[in-house]
Amino acid sequence: MTYVLDACALIALLDDEEGKDKVDELFTRAKTGEIVLCISIINMLEVYYGFIRDDGLECADKILAPIDETPLQIIDLVSQSVYKEAARLKGAYNISLADAIGLATAINLNGVFVTSDGEFEEPEAKEHAPVFWFRPPKEKK
């Protein structure tokens, strides 16, 4: 099974937030080969710029450096099928572009989307890919 992280899932792990234990468990399962764990480059960009904004470039680089030693696969290509699905999702639902790309990546990989964003509580959004809640959903924007 493939799990696709939303930015908030990786941030929870790196910033010691609520739900980090469930995300850490996914990393452990990926290390043993039980699952495949990945994140879209766009969601990774969200993580990186958030830490740059909050802590500065040098600190952000230090925070993210350990990720290179994990089984997390960064999907650094937005394929034609992913961008078209993301555009359709963005047009249909009140979700960010990055969330649309993350969900479209999960759909493209027949995977599970790992998030805590309340937008994915909507029945229409959940029907596209299974959602793994690493903590209770945040309120909708």
C-alpha angles and dihedrals in degrees: 000000000000123000120197116202123221113216091255091060094056091042090053090055096045096041096044093243131158111293095028090123092062091048091047089052089056089053089050091050090049091051090057092048093245091123140010114240122198145156132203116250087237092058089045088054088055091053094047098047091046091057091043090052094046102035109014132255098283093050092045090054090051092048093050099039095088090058089073088066095053131084091251109130116211110213098215097179126073101207124208091255091050096048092047092049091045091051091050092049093046090051094048102041140039095250133125120260090246091052090049090053092047092050092044089052090053090049092048091051094042085239143138120265113226112209148126096210114128093219088078093061089078109105091228092054094046093052091071099061134352114267124219110203109210089184133359111296119269116240115274117266 
